[in-house]
């Protein structure tokens, strides 16, 4: 594990491989370990930087809230600390995608391309915001494990839940490593994130959209709406996959990434 002191906390990250930089940004409540199949199999063509966002994985559990802009600032600070000044491909999954759009708003010149996977541009609905408050309260009262057990069946497709117990166990272990501060900080940050829909037509870097076909958390229509709005975007729907397409169907996911990187 590598670490850097940035923006007032210690950020853990993986930095492996050779080639143009690929910044992998995990979802909630996950960490960089969710990118193992990408780090292993794409490091021959990319220098892969995979951080643990504040409060997640091995990064320090600083108090929240974690607005998406702040998480984008953390990514920019990590790139600075690593002296990466060439434009990067930023791949964000779910909350990582919210951070990717915030990063585009603030640091577009630092981007070579965007990969938006299992994510959406819209802000939370009023009932979604109420759900964030409720989840933060449950996490405080019952602990992170209660959040993990509640989310797990929604994160993965029915097929993954039934046929891949090893993967289900791995995802559970990854999520359980999120601190209480991380869970609550991310929830409160996602709750106030702005609607990025108006940004989409202005995106000027090549963009790949990679939804899981059976995602129960972010329906496919949200991915199609981003595809329609972003000029020149490419969409590839990941079969046999719920909200974690990079883990549920890594062969397809990696093949698409590899071909997008070569374009
Ligand atoms: C995630 O996977 O990052 C979250 O489920 C996103 C969300 O709760 O909006």
Boltz pocket constraint, residues with backbone or C-beta under 6 A from the ligand:
constraints:
  - pocket:
      binder: B
      contacts: [[A, 26], [A, 27], [A, 28], [A, 29], [A, 93], [A, 94], [A, 95], [A, 96], [A, 118], [A, 190], [A, 217], [A, 243]]
      max_distance: 6.0
